[in-house]
Amino acid sequence: MTPEFVCSLGSEAIKVALMLALPLLGVGLIVGLCVAVLQATTQVQEMTLSFVPKIVSVLLALLAAMPWMLGKITHFATQLIMNIPQIIR
């Protein structure tokens, strides 16, 4: 196992992790910005008003993106398991 292979495997794992996290973080960011604008315009500073919509929207995005996310992580894990003989040489 060469250092280049380890670096490429690590970078691929980081890419997959970022691809899986990006849709959920993006939805949370957009909803957070919308709620912040709403709070600023109405001057209502309630903590649950900013927390609950973000949690609900991220959960809904997770449900919507789950098949795609499972496909990506399954493909990555399958490729990793299939390459074990080449890795241990």
PDB file with one MODEL, atoms N, CA, C and O in Angstrom:
MODEL        1
ATOM      1  N   MET A   1       0.856  -1.168   0.000  1.00  0.00           N
ATOM      2  CA  MET A   1       0.000   0.000   0.000  1.00  0.00           C
ATOM      3  C   MET A   1       0.902   1.230   0.000  1.00  0.00           C
ATOM      4  O   MET A   1       1.680   1.445   0.929  1.00  0.00           O
ATOM      5  N   THR A   2       0.787   2.017  -1.035  1.00  0.00           N
ATOM      6  CA  THR A   2       1.644   3.188  -1.180  1.00  0.00           C
ATOM      7  C   THR A   2       1.006   4.413  -0.530  1.00  0.00           C
ATOM      8  O   THR A   2      -0.208   4.457  -0.333  1.00  0.00           O
ATOM      9  N   PRO A   3       1.814   5.388  -0.204  1.00  0.00           N
ATOM     10  CA  PRO A   3       1.263   6.622   0.366  1.00  0.00           C
ATOM     11  C   PRO A   3       0.296   7.337  -0.591  1.00  0.00           C
ATOM     12  O   PRO A   3      -0.673   7.962  -0.159  1.00  0.00           O
ATOM     13  N   GLU A   4       0.575   7.233  -1.887  1.00  0.00           N
ATOM     14  CA  GLU A   4      -0.317   7.856  -2.865  1.00  0.00           C
ATOM     15  C   GLU A   4      -1.695   7.210  -2.842  1.00  0.00           C
ATOM     16  O   GLU A   4      -2.717   7.887  -2.950  1.00  0.00           O
ATOM     17  N   PHE A   5      -1.703   5.872  -2.696  1.00  0.00           N
ATOM     18  CA  PHE A   5      -2.982   5.168  -2.647  1.00  0.00           C
ATOM     19  C   PHE A   5      -3.769   5.563  -1.401  1.00  0.00           C
ATOM     20  O   PHE A   5      -4.982   5.763  -1.463  1.00  0.00           O
ATOM     21  N   VAL A   6      -3.082   5.671  -0.285  1.00  0.00           N
ATOM     22  CA  VAL A   6      -3.751   6.051   0.964  1.00  0.00           C
ATOM     23  C   VAL A   6      -4.321   7.465   0.846  1.00  0.00           C
ATOM     24  O   VAL A   6      -5.436   7.730   1.296  1.00  0.00           O
ATOM     25  N   CYS A   7      -3.557   8.365   0.243  1.00  0.00           N
ATOM     26  CA  CYS A   7      -4.042   9.738   0.059  1.00  0.00           C
ATOM     27  C   CYS A   7      -5.238   9.787  -0.875  1.00  0.00           C
ATOM     28  O   CYS A   7      -6.196  10.517  -0.626  1.00  0.00           O
ATOM     29  N   SER A   8      -5.184   9.005  -1.957  1.00  0.00           N
ATOM     30  CA  SER A   8      -6.318   9.014  -2.885  1.00  0.00           C
ATOM     31  C   SER A   8      -7.558   8.388  -2.253  1.00  0.00           C
ATOM     32  O   SER A   8      -8.675   8.854  -2.478  1.00  0.00           O
ATOM     33  N   LEU A   9      -7.363   7.341  -1.469  1.00  0.00           N
ATOM     34  CA  LEU A   9      -8.498   6.723  -0.778  1.00  0.00           C
ATOM     35  C   LEU A   9      -9.101   7.675   0.246  1.00  0.00           C
ATOM     36  O   LEU A   9     -10.322   7.767   0.369  1.00  0.00           O
ATOM     37  N   GLY A  10      -8.252   8.377   0.976  1.00  0.00           N
ATOM     38  CA  GLY A  10      -8.746   9.363   1.942  1.00  0.00           C
ATOM     39  C   GLY A  10      -9.474  10.516   1.279  1.00  0.00           C
ATOM     40  O   GLY A  10     -10.511  10.967   1.767  1.00  0.00           O
ATOM     41  N   SER A  11      -8.929  10.996   0.160  1.00  0.00           N
ATOM     42  CA  SER A  11      -9.599  12.100  -0.519  1.00  0.00           C
ATOM     43  C   SER A  11     -10.932  11.651  -1.111  1.00  0.00           C
ATOM     44  O   SER A  11     -11.893  12.420  -1.117  1.00  0.00           O
ATOM     45  N   GLU A  12     -11.002  10.419  -1.607  1.00  0.00           N
ATOM     46  CA  GLU A  12     -12.273   9.895  -2.117  1.00  0.00           C
ATOM     47  C   GLU A  12     -13.304   9.765  -0.993  1.00  0.00           C
ATOM     48  O   GLU A  12     -14.481  10.067  -1.191  1.00  0.00           O
ATOM     49  N   ALA A  13     -12.865   9.320   0.176  1.00  0.00           N
ATOM     50  CA  ALA A  13     -13.778   9.209   1.316  1.00  0.00           C
ATOM     51  C   ALA A  13     -14.289  10.582   1.740  1.00  0.00           C
ATOM     52  O   ALA A  13     -15.464  10.731   2.077  1.00  0.00           O
ATOM     53  N   ILE A  14     -13.421  11.576   1.724  1.00  0.00           N
ATOM     54  CA  ILE A  14     -13.839  12.935   2.083  1.00  0.00           C
ATOM     55  C   ILE A  14     -14.818  13.482   1.052  1.00  0.00           C
ATOM     56  O   ILE A  14     -15.793  14.141   1.413  1.00  0.00           O
ATOM     57  N   LYS A  15     -14.566  13.212  -0.244  1.00  0.00           N
ATOM     58  CA  LYS A  15     -15.494  13.658  -1.291  1.00  0.00           C
ATOM     59  C   LYS A  15     -16.875  13.051  -1.100  1.00  0.00           C
ATOM     60  O   LYS A  15     -17.884  13.745  -1.223  1.00  0.00           O
ATOM     61  N   VAL A  16     -16.923  11.758  -0.801  1.00  0.00           N
ATOM     62  CA  VAL A  16     -18.213  11.096  -0.603  1.00  0.00           C
ATOM     63  C   VAL A  16     -18.912  11.676   0.620  1.00  0.00           C
ATOM     64  O   VAL A  16     -20.118  11.917   0.588  1.00  0.00           O
ATOM     65  N   ALA A  17     -18.166  11.902   1.696  1.00  0.00           N
ATOM     66  CA  ALA A  17     -18.765  12.469   2.904  1.00  0.00           C
ATOM     67  C   ALA A  17     -19.327  13.864   2.647  1.00  0.00           C
ATOM     68  O   ALA A  17     -20.411  14.195   3.126  1.00  0.00           O
ATOM     69  N   LEU A  18     -18.597  14.678   1.896  1.00  0.00           N
ATOM     70  CA  LEU A  18     -19.090  16.021   1.575  1.00  0.00           C
ATOM     71  C   LEU A  18     -20.301  15.973   0.656  1.00  0.00           C
ATOM     72  O   LEU A  18     -21.237  16.755   0.817  1.00  0.00           O
ATOM     73  N   MET A  19     -20.286  15.056  -0.307  1.00  0.00           N
ATOM     74  CA  MET A  19     -21.439  14.922  -1.197  1.00  0.00           C
ATOM     75  C   MET A  19     -22.689  14.493  -0.429  1.00  0.00           C
ATOM     76  O   MET A  19     -23.798  14.915  -0.758  1.00  0.00           O
ATOM     77  N   LEU A  20     -22.510  13.659   0.589  1.00  0.00           N
ATOM     78  CA  LEU A  20     -23.658  13.209   1.376  1.00  0.00           C
ATOM     79  C   LEU A  20     -24.161  14.300   2.318  1.00  0.00           C
ATOM     80  O   LEU A  20     -25.361  14.387   2.580  1.00  0.00           O
ATOM     81  N   ALA A  21     -23.265  15.123   2.821  1.00  0.00           N
ATOM     82  CA  ALA A  21     -23.663  16.147   3.788  1.00  0.00           C
ATOM     83  C   ALA A  21     -24.170  17.429   3.126  1.00  0.00           C
ATOM     84  O   ALA A  21     -24.955  18.166   3.723  1.00  0.00           O
ATOM     85  N   LEU A  22     -23.730  17.693   1.910  1.00  0.00           N
ATOM     86  CA  LEU A  22     -24.044  18.964   1.263  1.00  0.00           C
ATOM     87  C   LEU A  22     -25.535  19.243   1.104  1.00  0.00           C
ATOM     88  O   LEU A  22     -25.958  20.355   1.422  1.00  0.00           O
ATOM     89  N   PRO A  23     -26.356  18.307   0.634  1.00  0.00           N
ATOM     90  CA  PRO A  23     -27.782  18.642   0.494  1.00  0.00           C
ATOM     91  C   PRO A  23     -28.454  18.987   1.823  1.00  0.00           C
ATOM     92  O   PRO A  23     -29.269  19.908   1.887  1.00  0.00           O
ATOM     93  N   LEU A  24     -28.118  18.263   2.865  1.00  0.00           N
ATOM     94  CA  LEU A  24     -28.738  18.528   4.167  1.00  0.00           C
ATOM     95  C   LEU A  24     -28.269  19.856   4.744  1.00  0.00           C
ATOM     96  O   LEU A  24     -29.064  20.622   5.288  1.00  0.00           O
ATOM     97  N   LEU A  25     -26.981  20.121   4.623  1.00  0.00           N
ATOM     98  CA  LEU A  25     -26.463  21.398   5.124  1.00  0.00           C
ATOM     99  C   LEU A  25     -26.992  22.576   4.317  1.00  0.00           C
ATOM    100  O   LEU A  25     -27.263  23.643   4.869  1.00  0.00           O
ATOM    101  N   GLY A  26     -27.137  22.382   3.012  1.00  0.00           N
ATOM    102  CA  GLY A  26     -27.683  23.443   2.168  1.00  0.00           C
ATOM    103  C   GLY A  26     -29.117  23.788   2.526  1.00  0.00           C
ATOM    104  O   GLY A  26     -29.479  24.962   2.605  1.00  0.00           O
ATOM    105  N   VAL A  27     -29.931  22.766   2.742  1.00  0.00           N
ATOM    106  CA  VAL A  27     -31.323  23.004   3.141  1.00  0.00           C
ATOM    107  C   VAL A  27     -31.375  23.710   4.487  1.00  0.00           C
ATOM    108  O   VAL A  27     -32.153  24.646   4.672  1.00  0.00           O
ATOM    109  N   GLY A  28     -30.550  23.264   5.427  1.00  0.00           N
ATOM    110  CA  GLY A  28     -30.508  23.924   6.734  1.00  0.00           C
ATOM    111  C   GLY A  28     -30.075  25.376   6.641  1.00  0.00           C
ATOM    112  O   GLY A  28     -30.598  26.235   7.351  1.00  0.00           O
ATOM    113  N   LEU A  29     -29.116  25.648   5.762  1.00  0.00           N
ATOM    114  CA  LEU A  29     -28.649  27.016   5.572  1.00  0.00           C
ATOM    115  C   LEU A  29     -29.730  27.900   4.975  1.00  0.00           C
ATOM    116  O   LEU A  29     -29.951  29.015   5.448  1.00  0.00           O
ATOM    117  N   ILE A  30     -30.399  27.417   3.950  1.00  0.00           N
ATOM    118  CA  ILE A  30     -31.440  28.221   3.290  1.00  0.00           C
ATOM    119  C   ILE A  30     -32.602  28.497   4.238  1.00  0.00           C
ATOM    120  O   ILE A  30     -33.084  29.627   4.322  1.00  0.00           O
ATOM    121  N   VAL A  31     -33.048  27.470   4.947  1.00  0.00           N
ATOM    122  CA  VAL A  31     -34.159  27.664   5.891  1.00  0.00           C
ATOM    123  C   VAL A  31     -33.725  28.573   7.033  1.00  0.00           C
ATOM    124  O   VAL A  31     -34.509  29.404   7.491  1.00  0.00           O
ATOM    125  N   GLY A  32     -32.490  28.427   7.499  1.00  0.00           N
ATOM    126  CA  GLY A  32     -31.985  29.299   8.559  1.00  0.00           C
ATOM    127  C   GLY A  32     -31.944  30.753   8.134  1.00  0.00           C
ATOM    128  O   GLY A  32     -32.289  31.641   8.914  1.00  0.00           O
ATOM    129  N   LEU A  33     -31.524  31.003   6.898  1.00  0.00           N
ATOM    130  CA  LEU A  33     -31.504  32.380   6.398  1.00  0.00           C
ATOM    131  C   LEU A  33     -32.910  32.951   6.265  1.00  0.00           C
ATOM    132  O   LEU A  33     -33.146  34.110   6.603  1.00  0.00           O
ATOM    133  N   CYS A  34     -33.841  32.139   5.773  1.00  0.00           N
ATOM    134  CA  CYS A  34     -35.230  32.612   5.644  1.00  0.00           C
ATOM    135  C   CYS A  34     -35.834  32.928   7.011  1.00  0.00           C
ATOM    136  O   CYS A  34     -36.518  33.939   7.173  1.00  0.00           O
ATOM    137  N   VAL A  35     -35.585  32.079   7.974  1.00  0.00           N
ATOM    138  CA  VAL A  35     -36.120  32.312   9.319  1.00  0.00           C
ATOM    139  C   VAL A  35     -35.447  33.533   9.945  1.00  0.00           C
ATOM    140  O   VAL A  35     -36.104  34.304  10.643  1.00  0.00           O
ATOM    141  N   ALA A  36     -34.156  33.720   9.707  1.00  0.00           N
ATOM    142  CA  ALA A  36     -33.458  34.888  10.253  1.00  0.00           C
ATOM    143  C   ALA A  36     -34.009  36.182   9.662  1.00  0.00           C
ATOM    144  O   ALA A  36     -34.173  37.174  10.374  1.00  0.00           O
ATOM    145  N   VAL A  37     -34.295  36.171   8.361  1.00  0.00           N
ATOM    146  CA  VAL A  37     -34.888  37.364   7.735  1.00  0.00           C
ATOM    147  C   VAL A  37     -36.278  37.618   8.312  1.00  0.00           C
ATOM    148  O   VAL A  37     -36.632  38.762   8.599  1.00  0.00           O
ATOM    149  N   LEU A  38     -37.063  36.560   8.483  1.00  0.00           N
ATOM    150  CA  LEU A  38     -38.395  36.692   9.070  1.00  0.00           C
ATOM    151  C   LEU A  38     -38.314  37.240  10.489  1.00  0.00           C
ATOM    152  O   LEU A  38     -39.104  38.105  10.867  1.00  0.00           O
ATOM    153  N   GLN A  39     -37.369  36.744  11.274  1.00  0.00           N
ATOM    154  CA  GLN A  39     -37.223  37.226  12.644  1.00  0.00           C
ATOM    155  C   GLN A  39     -36.764  38.684  12.673  1.00  0.00           C
ATOM    156  O   GLN A  39     -37.195  39.462  13.524  1.00  0.00           O
ATOM    157  N   ALA A  40     -35.891  39.045  11.741  1.00  0.00           N
ATOM    158  CA  ALA A  40     -35.402  40.424  11.710  1.00  0.00           C
ATOM    159  C   ALA A  40     -36.501  41.399  11.302  1.00  0.00           C
ATOM    160  O   ALA A  40     -36.565  42.515  11.818  1.00  0.00           O
ATOM    161  N   THR A  41     -37.360  40.985  10.384  1.00  0.00           N
ATOM    162  CA  THR A  41     -38.423  41.894   9.938  1.00  0.00           C
ATOM    163  C   THR A  41     -39.536  42.017  10.961  1.00  0.00           C
ATOM    164  O   THR A  41     -40.131  43.086  11.100  1.00  0.00           O
ATOM    165  N   THR A  42     -39.826  40.948  11.677  1.00  0.00           N
ATOM    166  CA  THR A  42     -40.911  40.997  12.657  1.00  0.00           C
ATOM    167  C   THR A  42     -40.419  41.300  14.062  1.00  0.00           C
ATOM    168  O   THR A  42     -41.236  41.524  14.956  1.00  0.00           O
ATOM    169  N   GLN A  43     -39.116  41.313  14.286  1.00  0.00           N
ATOM    170  CA  GLN A  43     -38.492  41.549  15.584  1.00  0.00           C
ATOM    171  C   GLN A  43     -38.951  40.555  16.635  1.00  0.00           C
ATOM    172  O   GLN A  43     -39.038  40.888  17.817  1.00  0.00           O
ATOM    173  N   VAL A  44     -39.246  39.333  16.204  1.00  0.00           N
ATOM    174  CA  VAL A  44     -39.577  38.246  17.128  1.00  0.00           C
ATOM    175  C   VAL A  44     -38.323  37.417  17.295  1.00  0.00           C
ATOM    176  O   VAL A  44     -37.861  36.795  16.339  1.00  0.00           O
ATOM    177  N   GLN A  45     -37.761  37.399  18.502  1.00  0.00           N
ATOM    178  CA  GLN A  45     -36.505  36.690  18.756  1.00  0.00           C
ATOM    179  C   GLN A  45     -36.752  35.469  19.639  1.00  0.00           C
ATOM    180  O   GLN A  45     -36.302  35.416  20.783  1.00  0.00           O
ATOM    181  N   GLU A  46     -37.456  34.511  19.106  1.00  0.00           N
ATOM    182  CA  GLU A  46     -37.754  33.277  19.833  1.00  0.00           C
ATOM    183  C   GLU A  46     -36.814  32.193  19.335  1.00  0.00           C
ATOM    184  O   GLU A  46     -36.694  31.991  18.127  1.00  0.00           O
ATOM    185  N   MET A  47     -36.143  31.488  20.248  1.00  0.00           N
ATOM    186  CA  MET A  47     -35.166  30.467  19.859  1.00  0.00           C
ATOM    187  C   MET A  47     -35.821  29.282  19.150  1.00  0.00           C
ATOM    188  O   MET A  47     -35.269  28.749  18.187  1.00  0.00           O
ATOM    189  N   THR A  48     -36.988  28.876  19.624  1.00  0.00           N
ATOM    190  CA  THR A  48     -37.627  27.727  18.989  1.00  0.00           C
ATOM    191  C   THR A  48     -38.102  28.055  17.585  1.00  0.00           C
ATOM    192  O   THR A  48     -38.254  27.156  16.758  1.00  0.00           O
ATOM    193  N   LEU A  49     -38.336  29.322  17.308  1.00  0.00           N
ATOM    194  CA  LEU A  49     -38.765  29.726  15.973  1.00  0.00           C
ATOM    195  C   LEU A  49     -37.651  29.508  14.951  1.00  0.00           C
ATOM    196  O   LEU A  49     -37.927  29.274  13.774  1.00  0.00           O
ATOM    197  N   SER A  50     -36.414  29.584  15.387  1.00  0.00           N
ATOM    198  CA  SER A  50     -35.312  29.347  14.450  1.00  0.00           C
ATOM    199  C   SER A  50     -34.875  27.882  14.441  1.00  0.00           C
ATOM    200  O   SER A  50     -34.337  27.405  13.442  1.00  0.00           O
ATOM    201  N   PHE A  51     -35.098  27.174  15.526  1.00  0.00           N
ATOM    202  CA  PHE A  51     -34.606  25.798  15.647  1.00  0.00           C
ATOM    203  C   PHE A  51     -35.533  24.778  15.004  1.00  0.00           C
ATOM    204  O   PHE A  51     -35.073  23.913  14.259  1.00  0.00           O
ATOM    205  N   VAL A  52     -36.808  24.863  15.275  1.00  0.00           N
ATOM    206  CA  VAL A  52     -37.765  23.849  14.827  1.00  0.00           C
ATOM    207  C   VAL A  52     -37.886  23.796  13.297  1.00  0.00           C
ATOM    208  O   VAL A  52     -37.857  22.694  12.748  1.00  0.00           O
ATOM    209  N   PRO A  53     -38.019  24.906  12.584  1.00  0.00           N
ATOM    210  CA  PRO A  53     -38.110  24.791  11.117  1.00  0.00           C
ATOM    211  C   PRO A  53     -36.868  24.179  10.477  1.00  0.00           C
ATOM    212  O   PRO A  53     -36.970  23.447   9.493  1.00  0.00           O
ATOM    213  N   LYS A  54     -35.695  24.479  11.035  1.00  0.00           N
ATOM    214  CA  LYS A  54     -34.478  23.899  10.473  1.00  0.00           C
ATOM    215  C   LYS A  54     -34.443  22.394  10.674  1.00  0.00           C
ATOM    216  O   LYS A  54     -34.082  21.655   9.759  1.00  0.00           O
ATOM    217  N   ILE A  55     -34.812  21.937  11.853  1.00  0.00           N
ATOM    218  CA  ILE A  55     -34.812  20.498  12.121  1.00  0.00           C
ATOM    219  C   ILE A  55     -35.815  19.789  11.222  1.00  0.00           C
ATOM    220  O   ILE A  55     -35.502  18.746  10.647  1.00  0.00           O
ATOM    221  N   VAL A  56     -37.000  20.337  11.099  1.00  0.00           N
ATOM    222  CA  VAL A  56     -38.030  19.704  10.265  1.00  0.00           C
ATOM    223  C   VAL A  56     -37.595  19.688   8.800  1.00  0.00           C
ATOM    224  O   VAL A  56     -37.763  18.678   8.117  1.00  0.00           O
ATOM    225  N   SER A  57     -37.046  20.781   8.321  1.00  0.00           N
ATOM    226  CA  SER A  57     -36.639  20.821   6.915  1.00  0.00           C
ATOM    227  C   SER A  57     -35.473  19.877   6.629  1.00  0.00           C
ATOM    228  O   SER A  57     -35.433  19.252   5.569  1.00  0.00           O
ATOM    229  N   VAL A  58     -34.532  19.767   7.551  1.00  0.00           N
ATOM    230  CA  VAL A  58     -33.418  18.840   7.351  1.00  0.00           C
ATOM    231  C   VAL A  58     -33.917  17.401   7.380  1.00  0.00           C
ATOM    232  O   VAL A  58     -33.441  16.574   6.603  1.00  0.00           O
ATOM    233  N   LEU A  59     -34.853  17.089   8.250  1.00  0.00           N
ATOM    234  CA  LEU A  59     -35.419  15.735   8.268  1.00  0.00           C
ATOM    235  C   LEU A  59     -36.168  15.418   6.977  1.00  0.00           C
ATOM    236  O   LEU A  59     -36.072  14.307   6.456  1.00  0.00           O
ATOM    237  N   LEU A  60     -36.914  16.392   6.463  1.00  0.00           N
ATOM    238  CA  LEU A  60     -37.609  16.179   5.189  1.00  0.00           C
ATOM    239  C   LEU A  60     -36.617  16.025   4.034  1.00  0.00           C
ATOM    240  O   LEU A  60     -36.823  15.204   3.140  1.00  0.00           O
ATOM    241  N   ALA A  61     -35.554  16.808   4.053  1.00  0.00           N
ATOM    242  CA  ALA A  61     -34.524  16.669   3.019  1.00  0.00           C
ATOM    243  C   ALA A  61     -33.823  15.326   3.129  1.00  0.00           C
ATOM    244  O   ALA A  61     -33.468  14.721   2.118  1.00  0.00           O
ATOM    245  N   LEU A  62     -33.622  14.858   4.355  1.00  0.00           N
ATOM    246  CA  LEU A  62     -33.016  13.540   4.551  1.00  0.00           C
ATOM    247  C   LEU A  62     -33.902  12.445   3.984  1.00  0.00           C
ATOM    248  O   LEU A  62     -33.412  11.517   3.342  1.00  0.00           O
ATOM    249  N   LEU A  63     -35.206  12.548   4.218  1.00  0.00           N
ATOM    250  CA  LEU A  63     -36.123  11.557   3.662  1.00  0.00           C
ATOM    251  C   LEU A  63     -36.139  11.606   2.133  1.00  0.00           C
ATOM    252  O   LEU A  63     -36.220  10.566   1.478  1.00  0.00           O
ATOM    253  N   ALA A  64     -36.064  12.807   1.567  1.00  0.00           N
ATOM    254  CA  ALA A  64     -36.091  12.932   0.115  1.00  0.00           C
ATOM    255  C   ALA A  64     -34.795  12.450  -0.527  1.00  0.00           C
ATOM    256  O   ALA A  64     -34.820  11.858  -1.607  1.00  0.00           O
ATOM    257  N   ALA A  65     -33.667  12.698   0.128  1.00  0.00           N
ATOM    258  CA  ALA A  65     -32.369  12.353  -0.456  1.00  0.00           C
ATOM    259  C   ALA A  65     -31.864  10.982  -0.036  1.00  0.00           C
ATOM    260  O   ALA A  65     -30.799  10.558  -0.486  1.00  0.00           O
ATOM    261  N   MET A  66     -32.594  10.287   0.807  1.00  0.00           N
ATOM    262  CA  MET A  66     -32.099   9.015   1.329  1.00  0.00           C
ATOM    263  C   MET A  66     -31.788   7.981   0.243  1.00  0.00           C
ATOM    264  O   MET A  66     -30.745   7.336   0.340  1.00  0.00           O
ATOM    265  N   PRO A  67     -32.615   7.780  -0.778  1.00  0.00           N
ATOM    266  CA  PRO A  67     -32.247   6.786  -1.799  1.00  0.00           C
ATOM    267  C   PRO A  67     -30.943   7.139  -2.520  1.00  0.00           C
ATOM    268  O   PRO A  67     -30.114   6.264  -2.769  1.00  0.00           O
ATOM    269  N   TRP A  68     -30.764   8.400  -2.847  1.00  0.00           N
ATOM    270  CA  TRP A  68     -29.533   8.830  -3.502  1.00  0.00           C
ATOM    271  C   TRP A  68     -28.332   8.652  -2.584  1.00  0.00           C
ATOM    272  O   TRP A  68     -27.275   8.191  -3.014  1.00  0.00           O
ATOM    273  N   MET A  69     -28.502   9.023  -1.309  1.00  0.00           N
ATOM    274  CA  MET A  69     -27.414   8.899  -0.342  1.00  0.00           C
ATOM    275  C   MET A  69     -27.035   7.441  -0.120  1.00  0.00           C
ATOM    276  O   MET A  69     -25.853   7.104  -0.051  1.00  0.00           O
ATOM    277  N   LEU A  70     -28.031   6.586  -0.010  1.00  0.00           N
ATOM    278  CA  LEU A  70     -27.743   5.161   0.163  1.00  0.00           C
ATOM    279  C   LEU A  70     -27.026   4.589  -1.054  1.00  0.00           C
ATOM    280  O   LEU A  70     -26.128   3.759  -0.914  1.00  0.00           O
ATOM    281  N   GLY A  71     -27.414   5.022  -2.231  1.00  0.00           N
ATOM    282  CA  GLY A  71     -26.733   4.569  -3.443  1.00  0.00           C
ATOM    283  C   GLY A  71     -25.272   4.974  -3.466  1.00  0.00           C
ATOM    284  O   GLY A  71     -24.405   4.169  -3.807  1.00  0.00           O
ATOM    285  N   LYS A  72     -24.995   6.223  -3.104  1.00  0.00           N
ATOM    286  CA  LYS A  72     -23.618   6.715  -3.099  1.00  0.00           C
ATOM    287  C   LYS A  72     -22.753   5.979  -2.083  1.00  0.00           C
ATOM    288  O   LYS A  72     -21.645   5.551  -2.407  1.00  0.00           O
ATOM    289  N   ILE A  73     -23.250   5.829  -0.858  1.00  0.00           N
ATOM    290  CA  ILE A  73     -22.441   5.192   0.178  1.00  0.00           C
ATOM    291  C   ILE A  73     -22.306   3.697  -0.082  1.00  0.00           C
ATOM    292  O   ILE A  73     -21.278   3.105   0.246  1.00  0.00           O
ATOM    293  N   THR A  74     -23.329   3.080  -0.666  1.00  0.00           N
ATOM    294  CA  THR A  74     -23.245   1.662  -1.000  1.00  0.00           C
ATOM    295  C   THR A  74     -22.231   1.440  -2.114  1.00  0.00           C
ATOM    296  O   THR A  74     -21.452   0.488  -2.062  1.00  0.00           O
ATOM    297  N   HIS A  75     -22.235   2.308  -3.121  1.00  0.00           N
ATOM    298  CA  HIS A  75     -21.264   2.194  -4.208  1.00  0.00           C
ATOM    299  C   HIS A  75     -19.838   2.350  -3.685  1.00  0.00           C
ATOM    300  O   HIS A  75     -18.947   1.591  -4.064  1.00  0.00           O
ATOM    301  N   PHE A  76     -19.625   3.335  -2.815  1.00  0.00           N
ATOM    302  CA  PHE A  76     -18.292   3.553  -2.247  1.00  0.00           C
ATOM    303  C   PHE A  76     -17.846   2.357  -1.422  1.00  0.00           C
ATOM    304  O   PHE A  76     -16.710   1.903  -1.554  1.00  0.00           O
ATOM    305  N   ALA A  77     -18.729   1.844  -0.572  1.00  0.00           N
ATOM    306  CA  ALA A  77     -18.374   0.699   0.267  1.00  0.00           C
ATOM    307  C   ALA A  77     -18.129  -0.553  -0.572  1.00  0.00           C
ATOM    308  O   ALA A  77     -17.216  -1.327  -0.284  1.00  0.00           O
ATOM    309  N   THR A  78     -18.938  -0.752  -1.603  1.00  0.00           N
ATOM    310  CA  THR A  78     -18.749  -1.910  -2.472  1.00  0.00           C
ATOM    311  C   THR A  78     -17.405  -1.841  -3.183  1.00  0.00           C
ATOM    312  O   THR A  78     -16.688  -2.839  -3.253  1.00  0.00           O
ATOM    313  N   GLN A  79     -17.060  -0.673  -3.711  1.00  0.00           N
ATOM    314  CA  GLN A  79     -15.766  -0.527  -4.375  1.00  0.00           C
ATOM    315  C   GLN A  79     -14.612  -0.749  -3.400  1.00  0.00           C
ATOM    316  O   GLN A  79     -13.596  -1.345  -3.758  1.00  0.00           O
ATOM    317  N   LEU A  80     -14.771  -0.275  -2.190  1.00  0.00           N
ATOM    318  CA  LEU A  80     -13.730  -0.450  -1.184  1.00  0.00           C
ATOM    319  C   LEU A  80     -13.560  -1.922  -0.822  1.00  0.00           C
ATOM    320  O   LEU A  80     -12.434  -2.407  -0.708  1.00  0.00           O
ATOM    321  N   ILE A  81     -14.659  -2.628  -0.642  1.00  0.00           N
ATOM    322  CA  ILE A  81     -14.594  -4.048  -0.291  1.00  0.00           C
ATOM    323  C   ILE A  81     -14.049  -4.872  -1.453  1.00  0.00           C
ATOM    324  O   ILE A  81     -13.273  -5.805  -1.242  1.00  0.00           O
ATOM    325  N   MET A  82     -14.449  -4.534  -2.677  1.00  0.00           N
ATOM    326  CA  MET A  82     -13.962  -5.274  -3.838  1.00  0.00           C
ATOM    327  C   MET A  82     -12.459  -5.073  -4.054  1.00  0.00           C
ATOM    328  O   MET A  82     -11.795  -5.942  -4.619  1.00  0.00           O
ATOM    329  N   ASN A  83     -11.927  -3.945  -3.612  1.00  0.00           N
ATOM    330  CA  ASN A  83     -10.507  -3.658  -3.806  1.00  0.00           C
ATOM    331  C   ASN A  83      -9.626  -4.093  -2.648  1.00  0.00           C
ATOM    332  O   ASN A  83      -8.437  -3.777  -2.633  1.00  0.00           O
ATOM    333  N   ILE A  84     -10.177  -4.811  -1.677  1.00  0.00           N
ATOM    334  CA  ILE A  84      -9.374  -5.250  -0.538  1.00  0.00           C
ATOM    335  C   ILE A  84      -8.174  -6.102  -0.963  1.00  0.00           C
ATOM    336  O   ILE A  84      -7.083  -5.909  -0.426  1.00  0.00           O
ATOM    337  N   PRO A  85      -8.335  -7.039  -1.909  1.00  0.00           N
ATOM    338  CA  PRO A  85      -7.134  -7.802  -2.313  1.00  0.00           C
ATOM    339  C   PRO A  85      -6.003  -6.925  -2.856  1.00  0.00           C
ATOM    340  O   PRO A  85      -4.832  -7.212  -2.610  1.00  0.00           O
ATOM    341  N   GLN A  86      -6.338  -5.868  -3.587  1.00  0.00           N
ATOM    342  CA  GLN A  86      -5.296  -4.978  -4.087  1.00  0.00           C
ATOM    343  C   GLN A  86      -4.746  -4.086  -2.983  1.00  0.00           C
ATOM    344  O   GLN A  86      -3.591  -3.662  -3.044  1.00  0.00           O
ATOM    345  N   ILE A  87      -5.559  -3.800  -1.981  1.00  0.00           N
ATOM    346  CA  ILE A  87      -5.131  -2.911  -0.905  1.00  0.00           C
ATOM    347  C   ILE A  87      -4.097  -3.598  -0.010  1.00  0.00           C
ATOM    348  O   ILE A  87      -3.126  -2.969   0.410  1.00  0.00           O
ATOM    349  N   ILE A  88      -4.298  -4.869   0.280  1.00  0.00           N
ATOM    350  CA  ILE A  88      -3.439  -5.539   1.249  1.00  0.00           C
ATOM    351  C   ILE A  88      -2.122  -6.033   0.640  1.00  0.00           C
ATOM    352  O   ILE A  88      -1.289  -6.578   1.365  1.00  0.00           O
ATOM    353  N   ARG A  89      -1.914  -5.862  -0.644  1.00  0.00           N
ATOM    354  CA  ARG A  89      -0.631  -6.255  -1.245  1.00  0.00           C
ATOM    355  C   ARG A  89       0.459  -5.321  -0.863  1.00  0.00           C
ATOM    356  O   ARG A  89       1.602  -5.502  -1.280  1.00  0.00           O
TER     357      ARG A  89
ENDMDL
END
